[in-house]
Amino acid sequence: MLTKKFVNVGFEEIALGERRPFGFDDLRRYPLFSPEFLDILRRVMPPQRHDELVYGVVVTARKPREGAASAVPSARSQPSQEDPV
């Protein structure tokens, strides 16, 4: 699904790289969530999920050069059946 989203906005040569799990200890190092939110999440999430709450993914892609034809010319003009607009 992530690759399809990149295609839909015109990217080409999409490559998904490393996929890395992030748990509570990892999330505390980044200022994305408040400590209070993480404390609530820790209480409501099952303990077996604490080490793998979310995944980080490295994605590389490129936009076609100005004036170059896209490898998927109709991808931007047709909405996906799986992703309602």
C-alpha positions, 0 to 999 in steps of 0.5 A: 500500500505504501508503494502505491501511494508513492506511485499515485503522487508520481514517484518512480523507481521506488525501493523499500529498504530497511524495516525497523520496529520501534517500541516504547524505549525507541519512541521516548527518544524522539519528540513525537509523542508526549511522555503522558501519551506514551504512559497511557499507551503503555497501559492500554497496549498488551505487553507483547506489543511494547517492543514493536509498536510501530515500524520505520521504513526507509524508502527511496524514489525519484520524481520524473524529470521535467517534461519526461513521460512517467512510467505510470502515466495514468496512476495520478488520474485514476483513484485506487479502488482500495484507497477511497478519496 
